Structure formats: structure tokens, C-alpha cells
Amino acid sequence: MKLYTRTGDKGTTTVIGGKVNKDDARVEAFGTIDELNAFVGQAAATAKAEKEAGAATGERQDIRAFEARLLEELTVIQHELFDCGSDLSYAAPEPGQLKVASAMAERLEAWIDRHEAGNPPIARFILPGGTATAAALHVCRTVCRRAERAVVTLAATGKPCPPEVAKYLNRLSDYFFAAARAANAKAGVQDVEYERGAAVFGRIGKEL
């Protein structure tokens, strides 16, 4: 079997139930999710490298446990991002074909709460960065937001767009933010606040 097919040389691609241009809103949505999945894989590789380096230098048990749990979570997320892409690839999905369920977003919420429980209080926006793992997770967060915007754009066209995918991506970006902060906190690296920013997080929480 050859990897290339030549069928897309004229700028079209196949979705489940039809053929569309490669710049179609549906292709942009699941293509951006594919890009996000690649960045999650990079974040996992970075976390694994830091875990192995820490083990070699006698890293604390609680840090090793956090790193192991983070790698497990990122692997689950990668599979679920494939589920998101699969659901979006249907031109007209039928009942029973979709894979993304509300329970997946609820599990992310539990993970977010667990990470946040160990994070220091936050009042202002922070600069993306810190440890290599935290920086990689912040990249995932921003690409996730772009994927979410692409899904919203698809939904606005009136074409079939499973609502659970948008919900999952919305929660996932929050997960990456919490996990990035946790990676810094576990490593003893302080988040850097945006120096010209106001204290917004407490106010936003009260408004919501």
C-alpha cells in the first residue's frame, strides 16, 4: 500500500459522506485538532524527558507521581482528540456514530480540580513559560483555543457539528492551563504575572 494517493492533488479531500475542498470549515476544524494532537504528543515527550532526568538525579517521589499522572492524562487526551476529529469528519452523522460524550468533559473537570488544588492562588494573567513541560502545555492551550474557534466557525455555517466536541475543547484548554501551572508549582518554578495586568481572576469568578 502506497502512502500517497494523488486524489487530493486538485485541492479536495474526502470526509465521511462526501468530498469537500481542503479549506472547507469542516477540514479546518478537524485539521486544527490534528495539529493540537501533535503538540500534545510533543508536550508528553517533554514531560517524559523531564521525568527521566529527574529520576536520574533523585527527584522527589511526589514530583515523579505528578509526572507519571500527567503522562497518563495526556495519552488519554490524545485518544480523545482523535475521537473529536472522527466526529467532525462526518458530513451528516447518524445516531450512534459519534464518540465524544459529556463524560469526557466531566473527567477533564476532575483533573482540572485536582491540579488546581495544588496550585498557588492566581489573580492576574501569567506569562506562558516556566519549565519546558509547562511551556509546552501552554502551547497546547493556545492551539486548543484555535481549534475551538474553528469548531465554532463550522457550527456557524449551519452544517452538522457535534456540540460535545466544542464543549470538550473548551474544557480542555482550561485543563492545559491548570496542568501547566501545576508543572511549574511541582518544580518550584513561580509563574510570572503580566506586570501591567489588573487582578482579574477573582473578579471573573465572582461575575460567573
N, CA, C and O of each residue as an XYZ file, in Angstrom:
832
protein
N       0.839     -1.198      0.000
C       0.000      0.000      0.000
C       0.870      1.242      0.000
O       1.754      1.384      0.844
N       0.626      2.141     -0.939
C       1.389      3.379     -1.015
C       0.770      4.438     -0.106
O      -0.450      4.500      0.048
N       1.623      5.270      0.493
C       1.154      6.306      1.398
C       0.410      7.398      0.646
O      -0.567      7.953      1.149
N       0.868      7.702     -0.546
C       0.230      8.777     -1.311
C      -0.819      8.195     -2.256
O      -0.681      7.082     -2.762
N      -1.884      8.995     -2.478
C      -2.989      8.531     -3.325
C      -3.212      9.413     -4.550
O      -3.832      8.985     -5.523
N      -2.703     10.651     -4.501
C      -2.858     11.639     -5.570
C      -4.298     12.156     -5.706
O      -4.573     13.011     -6.547
N      -5.209     11.640     -4.885
C      -6.614     12.037     -5.035
C      -6.866     13.473     -4.573
O      -7.876     14.074     -4.940
N      -5.964     14.017     -3.782
C      -6.171     15.377     -3.294
C      -5.356     16.429     -4.021
O      -5.236     17.561     -3.551
N      -4.796     16.064     -5.161
C      -3.909     16.987     -5.878
C      -4.625     18.225     -6.392
O      -3.990     19.245     -6.659
N      -5.946     18.140     -6.532
C      -6.700     19.282     -7.049
C      -7.389     20.078     -5.939
O      -8.289     20.878     -6.197
N      -6.947     19.843     -4.695
C      -7.442     20.667     -3.592
C      -8.705     20.187     -2.925
O      -9.365     20.955     -2.225
N      -9.057     18.927     -3.126
C     -10.223     18.380     -2.444
C      -9.798     17.217     -1.558
O      -8.723     16.645     -1.734
N     -10.653     16.879     -0.608
C     -10.383     15.751      0.270
C     -11.698     15.071      0.615
O     -12.770     15.650      0.442
N     -11.612     13.861      1.095
C     -12.802     13.079      1.396
C     -13.146     13.165      2.874
O     -12.283     12.983      3.732
N     -14.406     13.441      3.167
C     -14.942     13.308      4.516
C     -15.948     12.172      4.478
O     -16.303     11.685      3.404
N     -16.409     11.747      5.649
C     -17.351     10.628      5.684
C     -18.702     11.116      5.170
O     -19.409     11.855      5.855
N     -19.045     10.700      3.980
C     -20.309     11.104      3.394
C     -20.176     12.095      2.261
O     -21.174     12.658      1.810
N     -18.946     12.320      1.786
C     -18.810     13.245      0.671
C     -17.388     13.709      0.444
O     -16.444     13.186      1.036
N     -17.247     14.702     -0.423
C     -15.947     15.277     -0.746
C     -16.069     16.787     -0.644
O     -17.073     17.362     -1.064
N     -15.041     17.438     -0.084
C     -15.065     18.891      0.127
C     -13.707     19.472     -0.241
O     -12.728     18.741     -0.394
N     -13.657     20.777     -0.379
C     -12.376     21.447     -0.582
C     -11.535     21.345      0.682
O     -12.067     21.238      1.787
N     -10.239     21.378      0.511
C      -9.354     21.233      1.668
C      -9.382     22.434      2.610
O      -8.904     22.346      3.741
N      -9.942     23.560      2.147
C     -10.079     24.709      3.039
C     -11.502     24.829      3.584
O     -11.875     25.872      4.122
N     -12.289     23.777      3.449
C     -13.643     23.754      3.999
C     -13.582     23.902      5.518
O     -12.623     23.469      6.158
N     -14.625     24.525      6.087
C     -14.654     24.756      7.538
C     -14.541     23.450      8.325
O     -13.950     23.431      9.405
N     -15.097     22.369      7.799
C     -15.009     21.085      8.494
C     -13.566     20.576      8.520
O     -13.087     20.089      9.545
N     -12.893     20.693      7.395
C     -11.496     20.244      7.323
C     -10.612     21.114      8.202
O      -9.699     20.611      8.856
N     -10.876     22.409      8.222
C     -10.112     23.313      9.092
C     -10.290     22.921     10.550
O      -9.336     22.974     11.327
N     -11.492     22.532     10.926
C     -11.757     22.165     12.317
C     -11.019     20.895     12.720
O     -10.276     20.890     13.701
N     -11.225     19.798     11.950
C     -10.553     18.574     12.391
C      -9.061     18.602     12.079
O      -8.286     17.873     12.698
N      -8.648     19.441     11.118
C      -7.219     19.598     10.864
C      -6.513     20.316     12.004
O      -5.381     19.975     12.349
N      -7.174     21.310     12.588
C      -6.585     22.025     13.721
C      -6.531     21.128     14.951
O      -5.601     21.221     15.752
N      -7.515     20.272     15.097
C      -7.479     19.307     16.199
C      -6.320     18.328     16.005
O      -5.675     17.933     16.976
N      -6.056     17.941     14.773
C      -4.909     17.077     14.484
C      -3.604     17.789     14.849
O      -2.695     17.185     15.417
N      -3.526     19.073     14.517
C      -2.350     19.868     14.896
C      -2.203     19.904     16.409
O      -1.100     19.740     16.930
N      -3.301     20.116     17.113
C      -3.264     20.125     18.577
C      -2.749     18.789     19.106
O      -1.945     18.754     20.037
N      -3.211     17.701     18.516
C      -2.784     16.380     18.978
C      -1.272     16.215     18.843
O      -0.630     15.591     19.688
N      -0.712     16.778     17.780
C       0.742     16.699     17.601
C       1.460     17.478     18.700
O       2.490     17.032     19.205
N       0.922     18.633     19.071
C       1.530     19.422     20.146
C       1.379     18.722     21.495
O       2.264     18.822     22.345
N       0.268     18.017     21.698
C       0.106     17.258     22.934
C       1.148     16.144     22.992
O       1.709     15.862     24.051
N       1.403     15.513     21.843
C       2.452     14.499     21.799
C       3.814     15.080     22.137
O       4.617     14.447     22.822
N       4.067     16.285     21.656
C       5.326     16.957     21.985
C       5.406     17.272     23.473
O       6.458     17.102     24.090
N       4.297     17.729     24.050
C       4.273     18.023     25.487
C       4.522     16.757     26.296
O       5.232     16.786     27.301
N       3.937     15.646     25.857
C       4.142     14.378     26.554
C       5.604     13.937     26.469
O       6.170     13.452     27.449
N       6.208     14.108     25.295
C       7.623     13.751     25.141
C       8.505     14.620     26.031
O       9.483     14.143     26.607
N       8.152     15.895     26.138
C       8.905     16.813     27.001
C       8.763     16.403     28.463
O       9.743     16.379     29.206
N       7.528     16.080     28.873
C       7.298     15.658     30.257
C       8.043     14.362     30.561
O       8.598     14.201     31.647
N       8.054     13.443     29.603
C       8.762     12.184     29.810
C      10.258     12.414     29.963
O      10.901     11.792     30.809
N      10.818     13.310     29.144
C      12.251     13.606     29.233
C      12.591     14.231     30.582
O      13.607     13.900     31.193
N      11.721     15.146     31.044
C      11.977     15.760     32.354
C      11.815     14.736     33.474
O      12.537     14.782     34.470
N      10.874     13.816     33.314
C      10.684     12.764     34.313
C      11.918     11.878     34.399
O      12.377     11.553     35.494
N      12.458     11.485     33.249
C      13.642     10.627     33.243
C      14.855     11.347     33.793
O      15.668     10.753     34.500
N      14.981     12.636     33.468
C      16.100     13.426     34.003
C      15.979     13.566     35.511
O      16.978     13.499     36.227
N      14.756     13.762     35.993
C      14.542     13.894     37.432
C      14.818     12.612     38.173
O      15.371     12.632     39.272
N      14.431     11.474     37.573
C      14.680     10.185     38.211
C      16.173      9.937     38.365
O      16.623      9.346     39.347
N      16.933     10.399     37.380
C      18.383     10.190     37.422
C      19.053     11.030     38.499
O      20.143     10.692     38.961
N      18.418     12.111     38.897
C      19.008     12.999     39.903
C      18.324     12.877     41.262
O      18.541     13.711     42.141
N      17.498     11.840     41.441
C      16.862     11.621     42.732
C      15.702     12.555     43.014
O      15.571     13.065     44.127
N      14.876     12.780     42.035
C      13.731     13.673     42.178
C      12.774     13.153     43.254
O      12.677     11.947     43.479
N      12.075     14.070     43.910
C      11.139     13.700     44.957
C      10.034     12.792     44.430
O       9.648     12.876     43.264
N       9.533     11.925     45.306
C       8.505     10.962     44.934
C       7.229     11.650     44.473
O       6.592     11.185     43.528
N       6.836     12.760     45.126
C       5.589     13.428     44.756
C       5.690     14.042     43.357
O       4.701     14.097     42.626
N       6.890     14.501     42.990
C       7.071     15.053     41.646
C       7.016     13.941     40.610
O       6.411     14.109     39.552
N       7.643     12.806     40.906
C       7.602     11.675     39.978
C       6.165     11.189     39.791
O       5.770     10.830     38.682
N       5.388     11.177     40.868
C       3.991     10.755     40.782
C       3.184     11.721     39.923
O       2.350     11.296     39.124
N       3.428     13.018     40.086
C       2.731     14.005     39.263
C       3.077     13.817     37.795
O       2.195     13.844     36.936
N       4.361     13.627     37.506
C       4.785     13.472     36.112
C       4.192     12.219     35.476
O       3.794     12.236     34.311
N       4.134     11.132     36.246
C       3.548      9.897     35.727
C       2.056     10.090     35.445
O       1.549      9.638     34.419
N       1.365     10.759     36.354
C      -0.065     11.004     36.163
C      -0.311     11.917     34.965
O      -1.247     11.704     34.196
N       0.537     12.936     34.812
C       0.401     13.850     33.681
C       0.552     13.099     32.365
O      -0.212     13.333     31.429
N       1.520     12.208     32.285
C       1.721     11.438     31.056
C       0.512     10.552     30.761
O       0.121     10.402     29.604
N      -0.074      9.973     31.786
C      -1.280      9.160     31.586
C      -2.427     10.023     31.064
O      -3.151      9.615     30.156
N      -2.589     11.206     31.633
C      -3.665     12.100     31.207
C      -3.479     12.542     29.760
O      -4.437     12.562     28.988
N      -2.261     12.894     29.396
C      -2.006     13.359     28.032
C      -2.253     12.254     27.008
O      -2.709     12.525     25.897
N      -1.953     11.004     27.381
C      -2.225      9.890     26.478
C      -3.725      9.719     26.261
O      -4.172      9.498     25.135
N      -4.501      9.822     27.337
C      -5.963      9.751     27.217
C      -6.467     10.872     26.318
O      -7.315     10.654     25.453
N      -5.939     12.071     26.530
C      -6.361     13.235     25.739
C      -6.050     13.025     24.261
O      -6.857     13.396     23.408
N      -4.905     12.443     23.943
C      -4.581     12.214     22.537
C      -5.597     11.289     21.875
O      -6.006     11.528     20.739
N      -6.002     10.245     22.572
C      -7.029      9.352     22.019
C      -8.349     10.099     21.847
O      -9.048      9.918     20.851
N      -8.683     10.936     22.821
C      -9.954     11.655     22.752
C      -9.944     12.736     21.673
O     -10.993     13.059     21.116
N      -8.789     13.290     21.377
C      -8.710     14.243     20.268
C      -8.952     13.536     18.931
O      -9.538     14.118     18.018
N      -8.505     12.292     18.815
C      -8.851     11.514     17.617
C     -10.361     11.293     17.552
O     -10.949     11.324     16.471
N     -10.988     11.071     18.712
C     -12.442     10.941     18.746
C     -13.111     12.222     18.248
O     -14.076     12.170     17.487
N     -12.592     13.370     18.682
C     -13.138     14.657     18.242
C     -13.026     14.805     16.728
O     -13.984     15.197     16.061
N     -11.859     14.492     16.196
C     -11.660     14.585     14.752
C     -12.566     13.634     13.990
O     -13.082     13.972     12.925
N     -12.755     12.434     14.545
C     -13.637     11.460     13.913
C     -15.065     11.977     13.848
O     -15.724     11.865     12.815
N     -15.547     12.547     14.956
C     -16.918     13.059     14.980
C     -17.114     14.199     13.990
O     -18.172     14.319     13.373
N     -16.096     15.031     13.843
C     -16.204     16.171     12.938
C     -16.079     15.767     11.473
O     -16.442     16.541     10.588
N     -15.576     14.578     11.206
C     -15.356     14.159      9.821
C     -16.636     13.681      9.137
O     -16.627     13.419      7.934
N     -17.722     13.566      9.875
C     -18.998     13.150      9.281
C     -19.695     14.347      8.647
O     -19.940     15.353      9.313
N     -20.009     14.238      7.374
C     -20.781     15.294      6.715
C     -22.203     15.337      7.264
O     -22.815     16.403      7.330
N     -22.721     14.187      7.654
C     -24.066     14.102      8.228
C     -24.110     12.887      9.154
O     -24.556     11.815      8.743
N     -23.654     13.042     10.397
C     -23.590     11.896     11.309
C     -24.980     11.372     11.657
O     -25.951     12.128     11.696
N     -25.058     10.077     11.906
C     -26.295      9.450     12.323
C     -26.179      9.032     13.780
O     -25.070      8.849     14.281
N     -27.308      8.879     14.469
C     -27.263      8.469     15.883
C     -26.430      7.205     16.079
O     -26.534      6.246     15.313
N     -25.608      7.227     17.113
C     -24.782      6.069     17.415
C     -23.405      6.096     16.792
O     -22.564      5.260     17.121
N     -23.155      7.047     15.893
C     -21.844      7.101     15.234
C     -20.840      7.964     15.998
O     -19.632      7.786     15.841
N     -21.313      8.875     16.805
C     -20.427      9.832     17.465
C     -19.778      9.229     18.711
O     -20.376      8.400     19.397
N     -18.553      9.654     18.990
C     -17.754      9.076     20.071
C     -17.602      9.998     21.278
O     -17.441      9.524     22.403
N     -17.652     11.310     21.054
C     -17.403     12.257     22.147
C     -18.666     12.396     22.987
O     -19.739     12.697     22.465
N     -18.528     12.173     24.303
C     -19.654     12.237     25.229
C     -19.358     13.232     26.339
O     -18.207     13.603     26.569
N     -20.403     13.655     27.018
C     -20.248     14.660     28.076
C     -19.367     14.162     29.212
O     -18.737     14.962     29.903
N     -19.317     12.859     29.411
C     -18.488     12.300     30.482
C     -17.014     12.619     30.279
O     -16.261     12.693     31.250
N     -16.596     12.807     29.047
C     -15.192     13.114     28.773
C     -14.841     14.509     29.278
O     -13.763     14.706     29.838
N     -15.726     15.470     29.091
C     -15.500     16.819     29.620
C     -15.569     16.813     31.137
O     -14.831     17.542     31.799
N     -16.449     15.996     31.687
C     -16.561     15.907     33.148
C     -15.286     15.334     33.761
O     -14.877     15.758     34.842
N     -14.659     14.382     33.089
C     -13.398     13.845     33.597
C     -12.312     14.915     33.557
O     -11.492     15.006     34.471
N     -12.306     15.728     32.494
C     -11.354     16.840     32.449
C     -11.555     17.784     33.621
O     -10.584     18.288     34.186
N     -12.805     18.028     33.992
C     -13.084     18.917     35.116
C     -12.482     18.358     36.406
O     -11.943     19.108     37.219
N     -12.575     17.046     36.589
C     -11.986     16.422     37.782
C     -10.472     16.580     37.774
O      -9.868     16.852     38.812
N      -9.860     16.411     36.614
C      -8.412     16.589     36.513
C      -8.018     18.040     36.782
O      -7.029     18.306     37.465
N      -8.797     18.973     36.242
C      -8.521     20.395     36.468
C      -8.572     20.699     37.962
O      -7.674     21.349     38.498
N      -9.616     20.230     38.630
C      -9.773     20.494     40.062
C      -8.597     19.920     40.846
O      -8.114     20.547     41.789
N      -8.137     18.734     40.461
C      -7.027     18.116     41.175
C      -5.739     18.911     40.977
O      -4.985     19.111     41.929
N      -5.484     19.360     39.766
C      -4.285     20.170     39.526
C      -4.376     21.498     40.258
O      -3.411     21.932     40.886
N      -5.532     22.142     40.177
C      -5.697     23.454     40.789
C      -5.581     23.409     42.306
O      -5.173     24.388     42.930
N      -5.942     22.269     42.904
C      -5.875     22.138     44.358
C      -4.458     22.327     44.877
O      -4.268     22.771     46.010
N      -3.467     21.998     44.066
C      -2.082     22.142     44.490
C      -1.388     23.372     43.944
O      -0.206     23.590     44.209
N      -2.115     24.180     43.182
C      -1.511     25.380     42.591
C      -1.641     26.581     43.522
O      -2.611     26.680     44.274
N      -0.676     27.490     43.478
C      -0.798     28.706     44.284
C      -1.938     29.580     43.761
O      -2.318     29.460     42.596
N      -2.493     30.462     44.608
C      -3.565     31.357     44.162
C      -3.104     32.203     42.973
O      -1.922     32.517     42.833
N      -4.055     32.559     42.134
C      -3.733     33.367     40.968
C      -4.708     34.537     40.902
O      -5.905     34.364     41.129
N      -4.195     35.730     40.592
C      -5.045     36.922     40.491
C      -4.937     37.565     39.116
O      -5.911     38.113     38.600
N      -3.745     37.494     38.525
C      -3.504     38.173     37.249
C      -3.163     37.174     36.151
O      -2.856     36.013     36.420
N      -3.221     37.645     34.916
C      -2.747     36.825     33.809
C      -1.267     36.535     34.012
O      -0.539     37.347     34.583
N      -0.829     35.373     33.541
C       0.575     34.987     33.680
C       1.206     34.816     32.309
O       0.518     34.585     31.315
N       2.523     34.933     32.275
C       3.248     34.737     31.029
C       3.418     33.240     30.782
O       3.828     32.520     31.692
N       3.116     32.753     29.586
C       3.340     31.337     29.288
C       4.830     31.013     29.419
O       5.674     31.729     28.880
N       5.143     29.952     30.123
C       6.551     29.580     30.266
C       6.810     28.864     31.565
O       5.904     28.284     32.164
N       8.061     28.907     31.998
C       8.476     28.192     33.200
C       9.308     26.992     32.821
O      10.297     27.124     32.100
N       8.923     25.821     33.297
C       9.642     24.612     32.901
C       9.332     24.285     31.440
O       8.394     24.825     30.854
N      10.127     23.403     30.873
C       9.888     23.009     29.477
C       8.512     22.359     29.317
O       7.821     22.581     28.323
N       8.123     21.552     30.314
C       6.812     20.912     30.248
C       5.694     21.942     30.335
O       4.734     21.876     29.568
N       5.805     22.883     31.251
C       4.782     23.915     31.395
C       4.662     24.746     30.120
O       3.556     25.049     29.670
N       5.802     25.112     29.544
C       5.780     25.903     28.312
C       5.094     25.133     27.189
O       4.324     25.711     26.423
N       5.367     23.832     27.086
C       4.737     23.007     26.052
C       3.230     22.903     26.269
O       2.465     22.885     25.305
N       2.803     22.834     27.520
C       1.379     22.758     27.824
C       0.678     24.079     27.509
O      -0.486     24.083     27.108
N       1.376     25.189     27.687
C       0.792     26.481     27.320
C       0.606     26.579     25.798
O      -0.373     27.160     25.328
N       1.540     26.014     25.036
C       1.359     25.971     23.582
C       0.105     25.164     23.248
O      -0.693     25.569     22.403
N      -0.065     24.021     23.915
C      -1.266     23.209     23.707
C      -2.524     24.017     24.011
O      -3.520     23.923     23.293
N      -2.474     24.811     25.078
C      -3.636     25.619     25.457
C      -4.030     26.581     24.338
O      -5.212     26.708     24.020
N      -3.054     27.256     23.744
C      -3.383     28.245     22.717
C      -3.858     27.584     21.432
O      -4.767     28.094     20.777
N      -3.261     26.461     21.062
C      -3.708     25.753     19.862
C      -5.098     25.162     20.094
O      -5.910     25.097     19.171
N      -5.367     24.738     21.316
C      -6.687     24.220     21.656
C      -7.751     25.298     21.482
O      -8.842     25.022     20.984
N      -7.435     26.523     21.891
C      -8.385     27.621     21.713
C      -8.635     27.886     20.224
O      -9.753     28.209     19.823
N      -7.595     27.746     19.421
C      -7.772     27.945     17.979
C      -8.645     26.835     17.392
O      -9.486     27.088     16.529
N      -8.440     25.614     17.864
C      -9.278     24.508     17.413
C     -10.735     24.747     17.806
O     -11.652     24.473     17.032
N     -10.930     25.255     19.004
C     -12.287     25.554     19.452
C     -12.928     26.621     18.560
O     -14.100     26.511     18.199
N     -12.162     27.644     18.211
C     -12.704     28.683     17.328
C     -13.073     28.109     15.963
O     -14.073     28.509     15.368
N     -12.270     27.177     15.470
C     -12.561     26.550     14.181
C     -13.857     25.748     14.242
O     -14.630     25.734     13.284
N     -14.090     25.083     15.368
C     -15.321     24.322     15.543
C     -16.523     25.261     15.617
O     -17.579     24.970     15.054
N     -16.359     26.385     16.310
C     -17.439     27.374     16.379
C     -17.753     27.917     14.982
O     -18.917     28.115     14.635
N     -16.713     28.155     14.187
C     -16.911     28.618     12.812
C     -17.689     27.585     12.000
O     -18.593     27.943     11.246
N     -17.344     26.313     12.149
C     -18.066     25.254     11.447
C     -19.535     25.243     11.856
O     -20.421     25.143     11.007
N     -19.788     25.346     13.154
C     -21.170     25.333     13.638
C     -21.963     26.501     13.063
O     -23.156     26.368     12.791
N     -21.305     27.649     12.877
C     -21.983     28.849     12.370
C     -22.393     28.695     10.910
O     -23.257     29.432     10.435
N     -21.793     27.758     10.196
C     -22.171     27.548      8.794
C     -23.517     26.838      8.663
O     -24.113     26.805      7.586
N     -23.984     26.271      9.772
C     -25.230     25.518      9.730
C     -25.042     24.063      9.373
O     -26.006     23.297      9.365
N     -23.809     23.665      9.074
C     -23.534     22.257      8.768
C     -23.472     21.458     10.076
O     -23.211     22.033     11.133
N     -23.706     20.148     10.019
C     -23.661     19.333     11.232
C     -22.336     19.501     11.983
O     -21.258     19.382     11.402
N     -22.439     19.779     13.279
C     -21.246     19.980     14.116
C     -21.596     19.521     15.524
O     -22.328     20.216     16.228
N     -21.091     18.365     15.954
C     -21.457     17.817     17.260
C     -21.131     18.790     18.395
O     -19.969     19.170     18.541
N     -22.105     19.206     19.202
C     -21.853     20.182     20.265
C     -20.915     19.686     21.348
O     -20.247     20.490     21.999
N     -20.850     18.376     21.556
C     -19.976     17.852     22.610
C     -18.502     18.089     22.299
O     -17.681     18.155     23.214
N     -18.160     18.217     21.021
C     -16.757     18.481     20.658
C     -16.347     19.870     21.121
O     -15.272     20.045     21.694
N     -17.204     20.862     20.872
C     -16.899     22.220     21.315
C     -16.801     22.287     22.835
O     -15.924     22.962     23.374
N     -17.686     21.600     23.515
C     -17.657     21.563     24.982
C     -16.353     20.943     25.479
O     -15.728     21.450     26.410
N     -15.953     19.848     24.851
C     -14.722     19.167     25.253
C     -13.516     20.073     25.058
O     -12.668     20.166     25.945
N     -13.423     20.741     23.915
C     -12.278     21.609     23.644
C     -12.244     22.797     24.591
O     -11.172     23.221     25.022
N     -13.402     23.331     24.911
C     -13.463     24.448     25.855
C     -12.898     24.041     27.210
O     -12.144     24.791     27.829
N     -13.269     22.852     27.663
C     -12.750     22.367     28.940
C     -11.287     21.984     28.840
O     -10.533     22.146     29.799
N     -10.881     21.474     27.681
C      -9.506     21.017     27.513
C      -8.511     22.166     27.620
O      -7.435     21.997     28.194
N      -8.850     23.325     27.081
C      -7.919     24.453     27.185
C      -7.718     24.845     28.644
O      -6.616     25.223     29.041
N      -8.796     24.754     29.456
C      -8.657     25.021     30.890
C      -7.754     23.978     31.544
O      -6.962     24.294     32.432
N      -7.886     22.736     31.092
C      -7.019     21.681     31.624
C      -5.553     22.007     31.372
O      -4.730     21.898     32.281
N      -5.218     22.405     30.151
C      -3.819     22.697     29.835
C      -3.286     23.840     30.700
O      -2.129     23.818     31.120
N      -4.130     24.833     30.963
C      -3.709     25.950     31.813
C      -3.419     25.457     33.231
O      -2.382     25.784     33.808
N      -4.336     24.672     33.785
C      -4.137     24.155     35.136
C      -2.930     23.228     35.210
O      -2.156     23.288     36.165
N      -2.769     22.375     34.207
C      -1.642     21.431     34.211
C      -0.312     22.150     34.056
O       0.681     21.755     34.667
N      -0.281     23.202     33.245
C       0.955     23.976     33.080
C       1.354     24.632     34.398
O       2.526     24.618     34.776
N       0.383     25.200     35.088
C       0.678     25.815     36.384
C       1.128     24.763     37.390
O       2.016     25.019     38.203
N       0.517     23.576     37.337
C       0.908     22.506     38.251
C       2.326     22.032     37.973
O       3.080     21.733     38.899
N       2.689     21.962     36.698
C       4.047     21.543     36.343
C       5.074     22.514     36.922
O       6.119     22.096     37.419
N       4.775     23.804     36.855
C       5.674     24.794     37.450
C       5.696     24.691     38.968
O       6.759     24.740     39.586
N       4.517     24.550     39.562
C       4.437     24.501     41.022
C       5.201     23.302     41.574
O       5.912     23.423     42.571
N       5.057     22.140     40.927
C       5.751     20.945     41.399
C       7.260     21.093     41.280
O       8.011     20.540     42.083
N       7.702     21.843     40.275
C       9.141     22.032     40.064
C       9.694     23.198     40.885
O      10.897     23.459     40.864
N       8.817     23.898     41.608
C       9.258     25.035     42.396
C       9.543     26.269     41.562
O      10.303     27.143     41.981
N       8.934     26.348     40.376
C       9.121     27.493     39.477
C       7.884     28.383     39.583
O       6.761     27.929     39.368
N       8.102     29.640     39.912
C       6.981     30.557     40.100
C       6.486     31.107     38.768
O       7.280     31.515     37.919
N       5.173     31.114     38.595
C       4.595     31.744     37.403
C       4.891     33.241     37.431
O       4.889     33.865     38.492
N       5.146     33.807     36.255
C       5.425     35.239     36.155
C       4.149     35.958     35.754
O       3.580     35.680     34.698
N       3.699     36.879     36.591
C       2.477     37.622     36.297
C       2.726     38.689     35.230
O       3.803     39.281     35.160
N       1.718     38.916     34.412
C       1.748     40.021     33.452
C       1.778     41.312     34.249
O       0.827     41.643     34.957
N       2.891     42.044     34.124
C       3.145     43.146     35.039
C       2.207     44.331     34.876
O       2.049     45.113     35.814
N       1.587     44.488     33.728
C       0.666     45.608     33.554
C      -0.801     45.164     33.599
O      -1.700     45.908     33.208
N      -1.022     43.946     34.079
C      -2.382     43.425     34.140
C      -3.045     43.709     35.477
O      -2.384     43.813     36.510
N      -4.365     43.833     35.435
C      -5.141     44.018     36.658
C      -5.436     42.651     37.286
O      -5.265     41.610     36.651
N      -5.876     42.679     38.532
C      -6.283     41.447     39.210
C      -7.655     41.052     38.678
O      -8.673     41.607     39.093
N      -7.678     40.089     37.758
C      -8.918     39.769     37.047
C      -9.549     38.444     37.462
O     -10.766     38.293     37.354
N      -8.771     37.493     37.925
C      -9.318     36.160     38.130
C     -10.362     36.113     39.232
O     -11.384     35.445     39.081
N     -10.127     36.806     40.331
C     -11.126     36.835     41.411
C     -12.407     37.493     40.947
O     -13.501     37.031     41.269
N     -12.274     38.583     40.184
C     -13.446     39.327     39.702
C     -14.240     38.480     38.720
O     -15.469     38.439     38.781
N     -13.526     37.792     37.796
C     -14.213     36.944     36.829
C     -14.980     35.844     37.534
O     -16.115     35.535     37.172
N     -14.356     35.254     38.541
C     -15.024     34.195     39.280
C     -16.304     34.663     39.947
O     -17.300     33.941     39.975
N     -16.272     35.886     40.487
C     -17.478     36.422     41.138
C     -18.558     36.740     40.112
O     -19.745     36.552     40.380
N     -18.151     37.222     38.936
C     -19.147     37.568     37.915
C     -19.835     36.334     37.380
O     -21.023     36.372     37.059
N     -19.085     35.216     37.279
C     -19.668     33.987     36.753
C     -20.550     33.299     37.784
O     -21.121     32.246     37.503
